[in-house]
Amino acid sequence: MIIMVNTDPSDAAELGAPFFQATVAAAMEYEVEVILTARADELAVKGVAEKLFVKPGSPKSVYDFIKDAHEAGVHFKICTPTLDLWATI
């Protein structure tokens, strides 16, 4: 289980590792959940993760890391009250 609570989407450099680690663990046949809450919920708002890149010039967006994790079997959970807050800002 990876809980992304203090992960701030404005610092994209810190976003790759949790999704990459989740992908690797799922590929090793572990059951993996990533829980997004607080500022990390912003990543679930359509269009946000697509615009973020872990490092300048990278061909993979944060959304690509999320898609890789999902395709590997990672389950995502989102704090919906917080998501409602970010979706309306």
PDB file of N, CA, C and O in Angstrom:
ATOM      1  N   MET A   1       0.848  -1.164   0.000  1.00  0.00           N
ATOM      2  CA  MET A   1       0.000   0.000   0.000  1.00  0.00           C
ATOM      3  C   MET A   1       0.899   1.235   0.000  1.00  0.00           C
ATOM      4  O   MET A   1       1.832   1.354   0.795  1.00  0.00           O
ATOM      5  N   ILE A   2       0.592   2.128  -0.900  1.00  0.00           N
ATOM      6  CA  ILE A   2       1.297   3.409  -0.969  1.00  0.00           C
ATOM      7  C   ILE A   2       0.256   4.487  -0.731  1.00  0.00           C
ATOM      8  O   ILE A   2      -0.733   4.575  -1.458  1.00  0.00           O
ATOM      9  N   ILE A   3       0.477   5.298   0.276  1.00  0.00           N
ATOM     10  CA  ILE A   3      -0.436   6.397   0.580  1.00  0.00           C
ATOM     11  C   ILE A   3       0.264   7.696   0.209  1.00  0.00           C
ATOM     12  O   ILE A   3       1.300   8.051   0.773  1.00  0.00           O
ATOM     13  N   MET A   4      -0.323   8.392  -0.746  1.00  0.00           N
ATOM     14  CA  MET A   4       0.250   9.658  -1.192  1.00  0.00           C
ATOM     15  C   MET A   4      -0.562  10.773  -0.549  1.00  0.00           C
ATOM     16  O   MET A   4      -1.610  11.169  -1.061  1.00  0.00           O
ATOM     17  N   VAL A   5      -0.066  11.278   0.584  1.00  0.00           N
ATOM     18  CA  VAL A   5      -0.795  12.300   1.321  1.00  0.00           C
ATOM     19  C   VAL A   5      -0.045  13.628   1.309  1.00  0.00           C
ATOM     20  O   VAL A   5      -0.672  14.681   1.194  1.00  0.00           O
ATOM     21  N   ASN A   6       1.255  13.601   1.422  1.00  0.00           N
ATOM     22  CA  ASN A   6       2.033  14.834   1.440  1.00  0.00           C
ATOM     23  C   ASN A   6       2.714  15.079   0.098  1.00  0.00           C
ATOM     24  O   ASN A   6       3.707  15.803   0.027  1.00  0.00           O
ATOM     25  N   THR A   7       2.196  14.493  -0.942  1.00  0.00           N
ATOM     26  CA  THR A   7       2.765  14.632  -2.275  1.00  0.00           C
ATOM     27  C   THR A   7       2.096  15.801  -2.965  1.00  0.00           C
ATOM     28  O   THR A   7       0.882  15.801  -3.173  1.00  0.00           O
ATOM     29  N   ASP A   8       2.883  16.788  -3.316  1.00  0.00           N
ATOM     30  CA  ASP A   8       2.360  18.010  -3.909  1.00  0.00           C
ATOM     31  C   ASP A   8       2.579  17.989  -5.421  1.00  0.00           C
ATOM     32  O   ASP A   8       3.725  17.959  -5.870  1.00  0.00           O
ATOM     33  N   PRO A   9       1.524  18.003  -6.202  1.00  0.00           N
ATOM     34  CA  PRO A   9       1.676  17.982  -7.655  1.00  0.00           C
ATOM     35  C   PRO A   9       2.494  19.145  -8.222  1.00  0.00           C
ATOM     36  O   PRO A   9       2.972  19.065  -9.353  1.00  0.00           O
ATOM     37  N   SER A  10       2.660  20.215  -7.456  1.00  0.00           N
ATOM     38  CA  SER A  10       3.487  21.319  -7.965  1.00  0.00           C
ATOM     39  C   SER A  10       4.972  20.964  -7.952  1.00  0.00           C
ATOM     40  O   SER A  10       5.784  21.690  -8.524  1.00  0.00           O
ATOM     41  N   ASP A  11       5.340  19.841  -7.296  1.00  0.00           N
ATOM     42  CA  ASP A  11       6.715  19.342  -7.316  1.00  0.00           C
ATOM     43  C   ASP A  11       6.718  17.993  -8.031  1.00  0.00           C
ATOM     44  O   ASP A  11       6.788  16.941  -7.396  1.00  0.00           O
ATOM     45  N   ALA A  12       6.641  18.040  -9.355  1.00  0.00           N
ATOM     46  CA  ALA A  12       6.474  16.828 -10.164  1.00  0.00           C
ATOM     47  C   ALA A  12       7.627  15.838  -9.987  1.00  0.00           C
ATOM     48  O   ALA A  12       7.441  14.641 -10.210  1.00  0.00           O
ATOM     49  N   ALA A  13       8.803  16.306  -9.595  1.00  0.00           N
ATOM     50  CA  ALA A  13       9.953  15.409  -9.440  1.00  0.00           C
ATOM     51  C   ALA A  13       9.696  14.320  -8.409  1.00  0.00           C
ATOM     52  O   ALA A  13      10.290  13.245  -8.493  1.00  0.00           O
ATOM     53  N   GLU A  14       8.831  14.574  -7.445  1.00  0.00           N
ATOM     54  CA  GLU A  14       8.572  13.570  -6.408  1.00  0.00           C
ATOM     55  C   GLU A  14       7.434  12.622  -6.775  1.00  0.00           C
ATOM     56  O   GLU A  14       7.085  11.752  -5.976  1.00  0.00           O
ATOM     57  N   LEU A  15       6.854  12.766  -7.945  1.00  0.00           N
ATOM     58  CA  LEU A  15       5.683  11.972  -8.299  1.00  0.00           C
ATOM     59  C   LEU A  15       6.001  10.647  -8.995  1.00  0.00           C
ATOM     60  O   LEU A  15       5.194   9.720  -8.929  1.00  0.00           O
ATOM     61  N   GLY A  16       7.119  10.537  -9.641  1.00  0.00           N
ATOM     62  CA  GLY A  16       7.426   9.329 -10.399  1.00  0.00           C
ATOM     63  C   GLY A  16       7.667   8.107  -9.543  1.00  0.00           C
ATOM     64  O   GLY A  16       7.144   7.031  -9.836  1.00  0.00           O
ATOM     65  N   ALA A  17       8.449   8.254  -8.493  1.00  0.00           N
ATOM     66  CA  ALA A  17       8.867   7.101  -7.687  1.00  0.00           C
ATOM     67  C   ALA A  17       7.704   6.299  -7.099  1.00  0.00           C
ATOM     68  O   ALA A  17       7.723   5.074  -7.218  1.00  0.00           O
ATOM     69  N   PRO A  18       6.700   6.907  -6.477  1.00  0.00           N
ATOM     70  CA  PRO A  18       5.620   6.094  -5.912  1.00  0.00           C
ATOM     71  C   PRO A  18       4.886   5.261  -6.961  1.00  0.00           C
ATOM     72  O   PRO A  18       4.552   4.103  -6.710  1.00  0.00           O
ATOM     73  N   PHE A  19       4.635   5.839  -8.124  1.00  0.00           N
ATOM     74  CA  PHE A  19       3.930   5.096  -9.172  1.00  0.00           C
ATOM     75  C   PHE A  19       4.820   4.024  -9.774  1.00  0.00           C
ATOM     76  O   PHE A  19       4.351   2.929 -10.087  1.00  0.00           O
ATOM     77  N   PHE A  20       6.103   4.329  -9.939  1.00  0.00           N
ATOM     78  CA  PHE A  20       7.043   3.337 -10.461  1.00  0.00           C
ATOM     79  C   PHE A  20       7.169   2.163  -9.495  1.00  0.00           C
ATOM     80  O   PHE A  20       7.138   1.006  -9.916  1.00  0.00           O
ATOM     81  N   GLN A  21       7.311   2.453  -8.200  1.00  0.00           N
ATOM     82  CA  GLN A  21       7.420   1.384  -7.204  1.00  0.00           C
ATOM     83  C   GLN A  21       6.149   0.541  -7.153  1.00  0.00           C
ATOM     84  O   GLN A  21       6.220  -0.677  -6.989  1.00  0.00           O
ATOM     85  N   ALA A  22       5.005   1.172  -7.291  1.00  0.00           N
ATOM     86  CA  ALA A  22       3.743   0.432  -7.311  1.00  0.00           C
ATOM     87  C   ALA A  22       3.682  -0.486  -8.532  1.00  0.00           C
ATOM     88  O   ALA A  22       3.230  -1.627  -8.434  1.00  0.00           O
ATOM     89  N   THR A  23       4.137   0.015  -9.678  1.00  0.00           N
ATOM     90  CA  THR A  23       4.140  -0.780 -10.909  1.00  0.00           C
ATOM     91  C   THR A  23       5.037  -2.001 -10.763  1.00  0.00           C
ATOM     92  O   THR A  23       4.648  -3.109 -11.135  1.00  0.00           O
ATOM     93  N   VAL A  24       6.230  -1.804 -10.227  1.00  0.00           N
ATOM     94  CA  VAL A  24       7.168  -2.915 -10.046  1.00  0.00           C
ATOM     95  C   VAL A  24       6.589  -3.954  -9.088  1.00  0.00           C
ATOM     96  O   VAL A  24       6.659  -5.153  -9.355  1.00  0.00           O
ATOM     97  N   ALA A  25       6.023  -3.498  -7.982  1.00  0.00           N
ATOM     98  CA  ALA A  25       5.448  -4.434  -7.008  1.00  0.00           C
ATOM     99  C   ALA A  25       4.299  -5.232  -7.635  1.00  0.00           C
ATOM    100  O   ALA A  25       4.184  -6.436  -7.403  1.00  0.00           O
ATOM    101  N   ALA A  26       3.456  -4.572  -8.423  1.00  0.00           N
ATOM    102  CA  ALA A  26       2.351  -5.280  -9.085  1.00  0.00           C
ATOM    103  C   ALA A  26       2.883  -6.276 -10.110  1.00  0.00           C
ATOM    104  O   ALA A  26       2.338  -7.370 -10.257  1.00  0.00           O
ATOM    105  N   ALA A  27       3.946  -5.900 -10.818  1.00  0.00           N
ATOM    106  CA  ALA A  27       4.554  -6.813 -11.787  1.00  0.00           C
ATOM    107  C   ALA A  27       5.147  -8.043 -11.101  1.00  0.00           C
ATOM    108  O   ALA A  27       5.282  -9.102 -11.715  1.00  0.00           O
ATOM    109  N   MET A  28       5.499  -7.893  -9.827  1.00  0.00           N
ATOM    110  CA  MET A  28       6.015  -9.019  -9.042  1.00  0.00           C
ATOM    111  C   MET A  28       4.874  -9.787  -8.380  1.00  0.00           C
ATOM    112  O   MET A  28       5.098 -10.628  -7.510  1.00  0.00           O
ATOM    113  N   GLU A  29       3.645  -9.482  -8.809  1.00  0.00           N
ATOM    114  CA  GLU A  29       2.425 -10.160  -8.374  1.00  0.00           C
ATOM    115  C   GLU A  29       2.006  -9.866  -6.935  1.00  0.00           C
ATOM    116  O   GLU A  29       1.309 -10.667  -6.311  1.00  0.00           O
ATOM    117  N   TYR A  30       2.431  -8.720  -6.413  1.00  0.00           N
ATOM    118  CA  TYR A  30       1.907  -8.250  -5.135  1.00  0.00           C
ATOM    119  C   TYR A  30       0.597  -7.526  -5.405  1.00  0.00           C
ATOM    120  O   TYR A  30       0.422  -6.926  -6.465  1.00  0.00           O
ATOM    121  N   GLU A  31      -0.316  -7.580  -4.454  1.00  0.00           N
ATOM    122  CA  GLU A  31      -1.516  -6.763  -4.538  1.00  0.00           C
ATOM    123  C   GLU A  31      -1.134  -5.368  -4.065  1.00  0.00           C
ATOM    124  O   GLU A  31      -0.639  -5.199  -2.950  1.00  0.00           O
ATOM    125  N   VAL A  32      -1.362  -4.385  -4.901  1.00  0.00           N
ATOM    126  CA  VAL A  32      -0.903  -3.027  -4.603  1.00  0.00           C
ATOM    127  C   VAL A  32      -2.061  -2.049  -4.689  1.00  0.00           C
ATOM    128  O   VAL A  32      -2.853  -2.078  -5.632  1.00  0.00           O
ATOM    129  N   GLU A  33      -2.146  -1.182  -3.688  1.00  0.00           N
ATOM    130  CA  GLU A  33      -3.104  -0.082  -3.697  1.00  0.00           C
ATOM    131  C   GLU A  33      -2.333   1.219  -3.546  1.00  0.00           C
ATOM    132  O   GLU A  33      -1.405   1.319  -2.744  1.00  0.00           O
ATOM    133  N   VAL A  34      -2.727   2.197  -4.318  1.00  0.00           N
ATOM    134  CA  VAL A  34      -2.213   3.553  -4.163  1.00  0.00           C
ATOM    135  C   VAL A  34      -3.393   4.404  -3.720  1.00  0.00           C
ATOM    136  O   VAL A  34      -4.422   4.453  -4.393  1.00  0.00           O
ATOM    137  N   ILE A  35      -3.240   5.065  -2.601  1.00  0.00           N
ATOM    138  CA  ILE A  35      -4.303   5.903  -2.058  1.00  0.00           C
ATOM    139  C   ILE A  35      -3.890   7.361  -2.218  1.00  0.00           C
ATOM    140  O   ILE A  35      -2.853   7.786  -1.708  1.00  0.00           O
ATOM    141  N   LEU A  36      -4.707   8.111  -2.923  1.00  0.00           N
ATOM    142  CA  LEU A  36      -4.459   9.537  -3.126  1.00  0.00           C
ATOM    143  C   LEU A  36      -5.353  10.327  -2.185  1.00  0.00           C
ATOM    144  O   LEU A  36      -6.566  10.124  -2.151  1.00  0.00           O
ATOM    145  N   THR A  37      -4.755  11.218  -1.434  1.00  0.00           N
ATOM    146  CA  THR A  37      -5.515  12.088  -0.548  1.00  0.00           C
ATOM    147  C   THR A  37      -4.771  13.418  -0.426  1.00  0.00           C
ATOM    148  O   THR A  37      -3.627  13.546  -0.862  1.00  0.00           O
ATOM    149  N   ALA A  38      -5.423  14.381   0.161  1.00  0.00           N
ATOM    150  CA  ALA A  38      -4.874  15.741   0.310  1.00  0.00           C
ATOM    151  C   ALA A  38      -4.474  16.280  -1.070  1.00  0.00           C
ATOM    152  O   ALA A  38      -5.220  16.101  -2.033  1.00  0.00           O
ATOM    153  N   ARG A  39      -3.325  16.927  -1.183  1.00  0.00           N
ATOM    154  CA  ARG A  39      -2.916  17.536  -2.464  1.00  0.00           C
ATOM    155  C   ARG A  39      -2.739  16.514  -3.577  1.00  0.00           C
ATOM    156  O   ARG A  39      -2.913  16.852  -4.748  1.00  0.00           O
ATOM    157  N   ALA A  40      -2.395  15.266  -3.242  1.00  0.00           N
ATOM    158  CA  ALA A  40      -2.208  14.233  -4.261  1.00  0.00           C
ATOM    159  C   ALA A  40      -3.505  13.947  -5.018  1.00  0.00           C
ATOM    160  O   ALA A  40      -3.461  13.457  -6.147  1.00  0.00           O
ATOM    161  N   ASP A  41      -4.647  14.243  -4.420  1.00  0.00           N
ATOM    162  CA  ASP A  41      -5.932  14.063  -5.108  1.00  0.00           C
ATOM    163  C   ASP A  41      -6.015  14.872  -6.402  1.00  0.00           C
ATOM    164  O   ASP A  41      -6.755  14.509  -7.316  1.00  0.00           O
ATOM    165  N   GLU A  42      -5.269  15.950  -6.480  1.00  0.00           N
ATOM    166  CA  GLU A  42      -5.275  16.770  -7.691  1.00  0.00           C
ATOM    167  C   GLU A  42      -4.907  15.940  -8.919  1.00  0.00           C
ATOM    168  O   GLU A  42      -5.335  16.248 -10.031  1.00  0.00           O
ATOM    169  N   LEU A  43      -4.116  14.888  -8.716  1.00  0.00           N
ATOM    170  CA  LEU A  43      -3.687  14.046  -9.832  1.00  0.00           C
ATOM    171  C   LEU A  43      -4.856  13.302 -10.465  1.00  0.00           C
ATOM    172  O   LEU A  43      -4.743  12.831 -11.597  1.00  0.00           O
ATOM    173  N   ALA A  44      -5.968  13.188  -9.760  1.00  0.00           N
ATOM    174  CA  ALA A  44      -7.148  12.502 -10.282  1.00  0.00           C
ATOM    175  C   ALA A  44      -8.067  13.441 -11.056  1.00  0.00           C
ATOM    176  O   ALA A  44      -9.042  12.993 -11.659  1.00  0.00           O
ATOM    177  N   VAL A  45      -7.768  14.720 -11.046  1.00  0.00           N
ATOM    178  CA  VAL A  45      -8.566  15.684 -11.804  1.00  0.00           C
ATOM    179  C   VAL A  45      -8.116  15.613 -13.265  1.00  0.00           C
ATOM    180  O   VAL A  45      -6.927  15.718 -13.567  1.00  0.00           O
ATOM    181  N   LYS A  46      -9.072  15.436 -14.152  1.00  0.00           N
ATOM    182  CA  LYS A  46      -8.766  15.274 -15.571  1.00  0.00           C
ATOM    183  C   LYS A  46      -7.877  16.404 -16.081  1.00  0.00           C
ATOM    184  O   LYS A  46      -8.174  17.583 -15.889  1.00  0.00           O
ATOM    185  N   GLY A  47      -6.778  16.021 -16.735  1.00  0.00           N
ATOM    186  CA  GLY A  47      -5.871  16.986 -17.346  1.00  0.00           C
ATOM    187  C   GLY A  47      -4.685  17.387 -16.493  1.00  0.00           C
ATOM    188  O   GLY A  47      -3.708  17.917 -17.022  1.00  0.00           O
ATOM    189  N   VAL A  48      -4.737  17.151 -15.184  1.00  0.00           N
ATOM    190  CA  VAL A  48      -3.645  17.583 -14.303  1.00  0.00           C
ATOM    191  C   VAL A  48      -2.395  16.733 -14.503  1.00  0.00           C
ATOM    192  O   VAL A  48      -1.324  17.266 -14.794  1.00  0.00           O
ATOM    193  N   ALA A  49      -2.522  15.424 -14.351  1.00  0.00           N
ATOM    194  CA  ALA A  49      -1.353  14.529 -14.432  1.00  0.00           C
ATOM    195  C   ALA A  49      -0.738  14.518 -15.832  1.00  0.00           C
ATOM    196  O   ALA A  49       0.464  14.297 -15.978  1.00  0.00           O
ATOM    197  N   GLU A  50      -1.560  14.756 -16.866  1.00  0.00           N
ATOM    198  CA  GLU A  50      -1.049  14.770 -18.234  1.00  0.00           C
ATOM    199  C   GLU A  50      -0.071  15.912 -18.480  1.00  0.00           C
ATOM    200  O   GLU A  50       0.776  15.825 -19.369  1.00  0.00           O
ATOM    201  N   LYS A  51      -0.183  16.976 -17.702  1.00  0.00           N
ATOM    202  CA  LYS A  51       0.650  18.163 -17.899  1.00  0.00           C
ATOM    203  C   LYS A  51       1.908  18.159 -17.037  1.00  0.00           C
ATOM    204  O   LYS A  51       2.736  19.064 -17.139  1.00  0.00           O
ATOM    205  N   LEU A  52       2.053  17.137 -16.184  1.00  0.00           N
ATOM    206  CA  LEU A  52       3.189  17.083 -15.261  1.00  0.00           C
ATOM    207  C   LEU A  52       4.231  16.084 -15.743  1.00  0.00           C
ATOM    208  O   LEU A  52       3.893  14.985 -16.185  1.00  0.00           O
ATOM    209  N   PHE A  53       5.499  16.471 -15.655  1.00  0.00           N
ATOM    210  CA  PHE A  53       6.601  15.609 -16.055  1.00  0.00           C
ATOM    211  C   PHE A  53       7.597  15.537 -14.902  1.00  0.00           C
ATOM    212  O   PHE A  53       7.923  16.551 -14.285  1.00  0.00           O
ATOM    213  N   VAL A  54       8.075  14.329 -14.622  1.00  0.00           N
ATOM    214  CA  VAL A  54       8.973  14.111 -13.486  1.00  0.00           C
ATOM    215  C   VAL A  54      10.244  14.933 -13.625  1.00  0.00           C
ATOM    216  O   VAL A  54      10.774  15.443 -12.637  1.00  0.00           O
ATOM    217  N   LYS A  55      10.736  15.061 -14.864  1.00  0.00           N
ATOM    218  CA  LYS A  55      11.888  15.937 -15.099  1.00  0.00           C
ATOM    219  C   LYS A  55      11.729  16.595 -16.463  1.00  0.00           C
ATOM    220  O   LYS A  55      11.095  16.032 -17.356  1.00  0.00           O
ATOM    221  N   PRO A  56      12.289  17.758 -16.623  1.00  0.00           N
ATOM    222  CA  PRO A  56      12.164  18.464 -17.902  1.00  0.00           C
ATOM    223  C   PRO A  56      12.702  17.608 -19.057  1.00  0.00           C
ATOM    224  O   PRO A  56      13.753  16.977 -18.940  1.00  0.00           O
ATOM    225  N   GLY A  57      11.979  17.599 -20.146  1.00  0.00           N
ATOM    226  CA  GLY A  57      12.405  16.860 -21.323  1.00  0.00           C
ATOM    227  C   GLY A  57      12.020  15.396 -21.326  1.00  0.00           C
ATOM    228  O   GLY A  57      12.259  14.695 -22.309  1.00  0.00           O
ATOM    229  N   SER A  58      11.430  14.925 -20.246  1.00  0.00           N
ATOM    230  CA  SER A  58      11.015  13.523 -20.174  1.00  0.00           C
ATOM    231  C   SER A  58       9.865  13.275 -21.141  1.00  0.00           C
ATOM    232  O   SER A  58       8.952  14.094 -21.242  1.00  0.00           O
ATOM    233  N   PRO A  59       9.900  12.150 -21.853  1.00  0.00           N
ATOM    234  CA  PRO A  59       8.791  11.849 -22.762  1.00  0.00           C
ATOM    235  C   PRO A  59       7.563  11.309 -22.029  1.00  0.00           C
ATOM    236  O   PRO A  59       6.476  11.264 -22.606  1.00  0.00           O
ATOM    237  N   LYS A  60       7.719  10.898 -20.759  1.00  0.00           N
ATOM    238  CA  LYS A  60       6.611  10.324 -19.998  1.00  0.00           C
ATOM    239  C   LYS A  60       6.053  11.330 -19.006  1.00  0.00           C
ATOM    240  O   LYS A  60       6.780  11.911 -18.201  1.00  0.00           O
ATOM    241  N   SER A  61       4.747  11.518 -19.087  1.00  0.00           N
ATOM    242  CA  SER A  61       4.076  12.379 -18.116  1.00  0.00           C
ATOM    243  C   SER A  61       3.767  11.578 -16.856  1.00  0.00           C
ATOM    244  O   SER A  61       3.893  10.353 -16.847  1.00  0.00           O
ATOM    245  N   VAL A  62       3.371  12.253 -15.818  1.00  0.00           N
ATOM    246  CA  VAL A  62       2.940  11.570 -14.595  1.00  0.00           C
ATOM    247  C   VAL A  62       1.744  10.686 -14.917  1.00  0.00           C
ATOM    248  O   VAL A  62       1.602   9.606 -14.343  1.00  0.00           O
ATOM    249  N   TYR A  63       0.894  11.124 -15.818  1.00  0.00           N
ATOM    250  CA  TYR A  63      -0.241  10.312 -16.245  1.00  0.00           C
ATOM    251  C   TYR A  63       0.228   8.992 -16.855  1.00  0.00           C
ATOM    252  O   TYR A  63      -0.395   7.952 -16.641  1.00  0.00           O
ATOM    253  N   ASP A  64       1.317   9.033 -17.610  1.00  0.00           N
ATOM    254  CA  ASP A  64       1.866   7.800 -18.182  1.00  0.00           C
ATOM    255  C   ASP A  64       2.312   6.834 -17.082  1.00  0.00           C
ATOM    256  O   ASP A  64       2.107   5.625 -17.194  1.00  0.00           O
ATOM    257  N   PHE A  65       2.922   7.370 -16.015  1.00  0.00           N
ATOM    258  CA  PHE A  65       3.312   6.530 -14.873  1.00  0.00           C
ATOM    259  C   PHE A  65       2.073   5.911 -14.226  1.00  0.00           C
ATOM    260  O   PHE A  65       2.086   4.741 -13.846  1.00  0.00           O
ATOM    261  N   ILE A  66       1.017   6.690 -14.104  1.00  0.00           N
ATOM    262  CA  ILE A  66      -0.231   6.192 -13.517  1.00  0.00           C
ATOM    263  C   ILE A  66      -0.828   5.102 -14.396  1.00  0.00           C
ATOM    264  O   ILE A  66      -1.269   4.070 -13.890  1.00  0.00           O
ATOM    265  N   LYS A  67      -0.845   5.323 -15.712  1.00  0.00           N
ATOM    266  CA  LYS A  67      -1.378   4.311 -16.630  1.00  0.00           C
ATOM    267  C   LYS A  67      -0.565   3.022 -16.559  1.00  0.00           C
ATOM    268  O   LYS A  67      -1.134   1.931 -16.564  1.00  0.00           O
ATOM    269  N   ASP A  68       0.773   3.140 -16.491  1.00  0.00           N
ATOM    270  CA  ASP A  68       1.623   1.949 -16.374  1.00  0.00           C
ATOM    271  C   ASP A  68       1.269   1.157 -15.122  1.00  0.00           C
ATOM    272  O   ASP A  68       1.168  -0.069 -15.157  1.00  0.00           O
ATOM    273  N   ALA A  69       1.082   1.868 -14.019  1.00  0.00           N
ATOM    274  CA  ALA A  69       0.743   1.212 -12.756  1.00  0.00           C
ATOM    275  C   ALA A  69      -0.608   0.504 -12.873  1.00  0.00           C
ATOM    276  O   ALA A  69      -0.757  -0.640 -12.444  1.00  0.00           O
ATOM    277  N   HIS A  70      -1.575   1.187 -13.448  1.00  0.00           N
ATOM    278  CA  HIS A  70      -2.908   0.595 -13.608  1.00  0.00           C
ATOM    279  C   HIS A  70      -2.844  -0.652 -14.482  1.00  0.00           C
ATOM    280  O   HIS A  70      -3.456  -1.670 -14.160  1.00  0.00           O
ATOM    281  N   GLU A  71      -2.112  -0.576 -15.576  1.00  0.00           N
ATOM    282  CA  GLU A  71      -1.985  -1.714 -16.483  1.00  0.00           C
ATOM    283  C   GLU A  71      -1.289  -2.895 -15.806  1.00  0.00           C
ATOM    284  O   GLU A  71      -1.535  -4.047 -16.163  1.00  0.00           O
ATOM    285  N   ALA A  72      -0.422  -2.615 -14.833  1.00  0.00           N
ATOM    286  CA  ALA A  72       0.274  -3.678 -14.100  1.00  0.00           C
ATOM    287  C   ALA A  72      -0.619  -4.306 -13.034  1.00  0.00           C
ATOM    288  O   ALA A  72      -0.278  -5.340 -12.460  1.00  0.00           O
ATOM    289  N   GLY A  73      -1.767  -3.674 -12.772  1.00  0.00           N
ATOM    290  CA  GLY A  73      -2.701  -4.231 -11.802  1.00  0.00           C
ATOM    291  C   GLY A  73      -2.844  -3.447 -10.509  1.00  0.00           C
ATOM    292  O   GLY A  73      -3.496  -3.912  -9.573  1.00  0.00           O
ATOM    293  N   VAL A  74      -2.253  -2.280 -10.444  1.00  0.00           N
ATOM    294  CA  VAL A  74      -2.364  -1.444  -9.247  1.00  0.00           C
ATOM    295  C   VAL A  74      -3.794  -0.914  -9.140  1.00  0.00           C
ATOM    296  O   VAL A  74      -4.382  -0.480 -10.131  1.00  0.00           O
ATOM    297  N   HIS A  75      -4.340  -0.955  -7.933  1.00  0.00           N
ATOM    298  CA  HIS A  75      -5.670  -0.408  -7.661  1.00  0.00           C
ATOM    299  C   HIS A  75      -5.501   0.974  -7.042  1.00  0.00           C
ATOM    300  O   HIS A  75      -4.652   1.171  -6.173  1.00  0.00           O
ATOM    301  N   PHE A  76      -6.303   1.918  -7.486  1.00  0.00           N
ATOM    302  CA  PHE A  76      -6.234   3.286  -6.988  1.00  0.00           C
ATOM    303  C   PHE A  76      -7.476   3.599  -6.162  1.00  0.00           C
ATOM    304  O   PHE A  76      -8.597   3.231  -6.513  1.00  0.00           O
ATOM    305  N   LYS A  77      -7.238   4.285  -5.064  1.00  0.00           N
ATOM    306  CA  LYS A  77      -8.329   4.768  -4.213  1.00  0.00           C
ATOM    307  C   LYS A  77      -8.107   6.262  -4.012  1.00  0.00           C
ATOM    308  O   LYS A  77      -6.976   6.733  -3.896  1.00  0.00           O
ATOM    309  N   ILE A  78      -9.211   6.985  -3.975  1.00  0.00           N
ATOM    310  CA  ILE A  78      -9.133   8.439  -3.900  1.00  0.00           C
ATOM    311  C   ILE A  78     -10.058   8.933  -2.814  1.00  0.00           C
ATOM    312  O   ILE A  78     -11.178   8.444  -2.667  1.00  0.00           O
ATOM    313  N   CYS A  79      -9.591   9.903  -2.054  1.00  0.00           N
ATOM    314  CA  CYS A  79     -10.409  10.540  -1.022  1.00  0.00           C
ATOM    315  C   CYS A  79     -11.386  11.481  -1.741  1.00  0.00           C
ATOM    316  O   CYS A  79     -11.010  12.581  -2.143  1.00  0.00           O
ATOM    317  N   THR A  80     -12.621  11.048  -1.898  1.00  0.00           N
ATOM    318  CA  THR A  80     -13.566  11.820  -2.702  1.00  0.00           C
ATOM    319  C   THR A  80     -13.916  13.202  -2.141  1.00  0.00           C
ATOM    320  O   THR A  80     -14.109  14.124  -2.934  1.00  0.00           O
ATOM    321  N   PRO A  81     -14.010  13.401  -0.811  1.00  0.00           N
ATOM    322  CA  PRO A  81     -14.279  14.770  -0.353  1.00  0.00           C
ATOM    323  C   PRO A  81     -13.166  15.740  -0.757  1.00  0.00           C
ATOM    324  O   PRO A  81     -13.435  16.884  -1.122  1.00  0.00           O
ATOM    325  N   THR A  82     -11.931  15.279  -0.691  1.00  0.00           N
ATOM    326  CA  THR A  82     -10.823  16.145  -1.096  1.00  0.00           C
ATOM    327  C   THR A  82     -10.829  16.336  -2.600  1.00  0.00           C
ATOM    328  O   THR A  82     -10.557  17.435  -3.084  1.00  0.00           O
ATOM    329  N   LEU A  83     -11.135  15.283  -3.349  1.00  0.00           N
ATOM    330  CA  LEU A  83     -11.214  15.391  -4.801  1.00  0.00           C
ATOM    331  C   LEU A  83     -12.251  16.421  -5.207  1.00  0.00           C
ATOM    332  O   LEU A  83     -12.020  17.202  -6.129  1.00  0.00           O
ATOM    333  N   ASP A  84     -13.386  16.434  -4.534  1.00  0.00           N
ATOM    334  CA  ASP A  84     -14.416  17.426  -4.827  1.00  0.00           C
ATOM    335  C   ASP A  84     -13.886  18.839  -4.633  1.00  0.00           C
ATOM    336  O   ASP A  84     -14.246  19.750  -5.379  1.00  0.00           O
ATOM    337  N   LEU A  85     -13.039  19.021  -3.642  1.00  0.00           N
ATOM    338  CA  LEU A  85     -12.439  20.337  -3.399  1.00  0.00           C
ATOM    339  C   LEU A  85     -11.560  20.755  -4.568  1.00  0.00           C
ATOM    340  O   LEU A  85     -11.680  21.880  -5.052  1.00  0.00           O
ATOM    341  N   TRP A  86     -10.666  19.862  -5.040  1.00  0.00           N
ATOM    342  CA  TRP A  86      -9.731  20.212  -6.126  1.00  0.00           C
ATOM    343  C   TRP A  86     -10.454  20.349  -7.454  1.00  0.00           C
ATOM    344  O   TRP A  86     -10.041  21.144  -8.299  1.00  0.00           O
ATOM    345  N   ALA A  87     -11.518  19.596  -7.654  1.00  0.00           N
ATOM    346  CA  ALA A  87     -12.238  19.644  -8.928  1.00  0.00           C
ATOM    347  C   ALA A  87     -12.978  20.962  -9.096  1.00  0.00           C
ATOM    348  O   ALA A  87     -13.298  21.355 -10.218  1.00  0.00           O
ATOM    349  N   THR A  88     -13.253  21.649  -7.988  1.00  0.00           N
ATOM    350  CA  THR A  88     -14.014  22.893  -8.086  1.00  0.00           C
ATOM    351  C   THR A  88     -13.128  24.144  -8.076  1.00  0.00           C
ATOM    352  O   THR A  88     -13.615  25.255  -8.282  1.00  0.00           O
ATOM    353  N   ILE A  89     -11.836  23.958  -7.837  1.00  0.00           N
ATOM    354  CA  ILE A  89     -10.928  25.123  -7.782  1.00  0.00           C
ATOM    355  C   ILE A  89     -10.486  25.494  -9.179  1.00  0.00           C
ATOM    356  O   ILE A  89      -9.722  26.443  -9.353  1.00  0.00           O
TER     357      ILE A  89
END
